[in-house]
Amino acid sequence: MDSRYVIKLSNTANKNLDDISDYISEELMSPIVAMDLIDELEMTIQKRLELFPYAYPVHTFLESLGTEYRRTVIGNFTVFYKIIEPKNKNEKGLVVVNHIVYNARDIEKIIVSD
């Protein structure tokens, strides 16, 4: 099945992945685990969101920001994203991943302060 959406990671989401990788590589001294985890996160984000991004719920505390952000949980991480529909039916939509946050952190504080 062809993908209906293009997935794009924002600069913040890319930094989130770098921070996750750095923490696991340096603090936990497990660089191979870090690489495997990042690969798994990226692959799962792609698989989940390229066909059915509306399958996951709107995150209500972010509605006050004026954009409909949705979220999906992948293991110990929550992925926040927004969907931009194409203007032309022949084009693909865009899913912009804004944040990838470890679930044990204060997610609301991280997202709202950004």
C-alpha positions as CSV (number, residue, x, y, z in Angstrom):
1,M,0.0,0.0,0.0
2,D,1.4,3.4,-0.9
3,S,1.9,5.9,1.8
4,R,-0.5,8.7,1.9
5,Y,1.6,11.0,4.0
6,V,5.3,12.2,4.1
7,I,6.8,12.1,7.5
8,K,9.1,15.0,8.5
9,L,10.9,15.3,11.8
10,S,11.2,18.9,13.1
11,N,14.5,20.2,14.4
12,T,13.2,19.7,17.9
13,A,12.3,16.1,17.2
14,N,15.7,15.4,15.7
15,K,17.3,17.0,18.8
16,N,15.1,14.8,21.0
17,L,16.5,11.7,19.2
18,D,20.0,13.0,19.5
19,D,19.5,13.6,23.3
20,I,18.0,10.1,23.7
21,S,20.9,8.6,21.9
22,D,23.5,10.6,23.8
23,Y,22.0,9.7,27.1
24,I,21.9,6.0,26.4
25,S,25.3,6.0,24.8
26,E,27.1,8.1,27.3
27,E,25.3,7.9,30.6
28,L,24.3,4.2,30.3
29,M,27.4,3.3,28.2
30,S,25.3,1.4,25.7
31,P,26.0,2.9,22.2
32,I,24.6,-0.2,20.4
33,V,21.4,-0.1,22.4
34,A,21.1,3.6,21.6
35,M,21.5,3.0,17.9
36,D,19.0,0.2,17.9
37,L,16.5,2.2,19.9
38,I,16.7,5.2,17.5
39,D,16.3,3.0,14.5
40,E,13.3,1.3,16.1
41,L,11.7,4.7,17.0
42,E,12.2,6.1,13.5
43,M,10.9,2.9,11.8
44,T,7.9,2.7,14.0
45,I,7.0,6.4,13.5
46,Q,7.2,5.9,9.8
47,K,5.1,2.7,9.8
48,R,2.4,4.2,12.1
49,L,2.0,7.6,10.7
50,E,2.5,7.3,6.9
51,L,-0.8,5.6,6.3
52,F,-3.1,6.4,9.2
53,P,-2.0,9.4,11.2
54,Y,-5.6,10.1,12.4
55,A,-5.7,6.8,14.2
56,Y,-4.1,8.3,17.3
57,P,-5.8,10.7,19.7
58,V,-5.5,14.5,19.8
59,H,-3.6,15.6,22.9
60,T,-6.0,17.9,24.7
61,F,-3.6,20.0,26.7
62,L,-2.0,21.2,23.5
63,E,-5.2,22.5,22.0
64,S,-4.6,25.9,23.6
65,L,-1.6,26.3,21.2
66,G,-4.0,26.6,18.3
67,T,-2.8,23.6,16.4
68,E,-4.2,20.1,16.6
69,Y,-1.4,17.9,18.0
70,R,-1.8,14.2,18.1
71,R,0.3,11.6,20.0
72,T,1.2,8.0,19.8
73,V,3.2,6.0,22.4
74,I,6.1,3.9,21.3
75,G,7.5,1.9,24.1
76,N,8.7,4.4,26.8
77,F,8.3,7.4,24.5
78,T,5.5,9.7,23.4
79,V,5.6,11.1,19.9
80,F,3.7,14.4,19.3
81,Y,2.9,15.4,15.7
82,K,0.6,17.5,13.6
83,I,-1.0,16.7,10.2
84,I,-1.0,19.0,7.3
85,E,-3.4,18.0,4.6
86,P,-2.4,18.6,0.9
87,K,-4.1,21.4,-1.0
88,N,-4.3,19.2,-4.1
89,K,-5.8,15.7,-4.0
90,N,-2.9,14.4,-6.1
91,E,-0.3,15.3,-3.5
92,K,0.6,13.6,-0.3
93,G,-0.2,15.0,3.1
94,L,2.5,15.9,5.6
95,V,3.0,14.6,9.1
96,V,5.4,16.8,11.1
97,V,6.8,15.1,14.2
98,N,7.3,17.9,16.7
99,H,8.6,16.1,19.9
100,I,9.7,12.7,21.0
101,V,9.7,12.6,24.8
102,Y,10.6,10.0,27.4
103,N,7.4,9.1,29.2
104,A,8.9,9.5,32.7
105,R,9.6,13.2,32.1
106,D,7.1,16.0,32.7
107,I,5.8,16.0,29.2
108,E,3.4,19.0,29.5
109,K,6.2,21.2,30.9
110,I,8.6,20.2,28.0
111,I,6.1,20.7,25.2
112,V,4.5,23.9,26.4
113,S,7.8,25.6,27.2
114,D,9.2,24.9,23.8
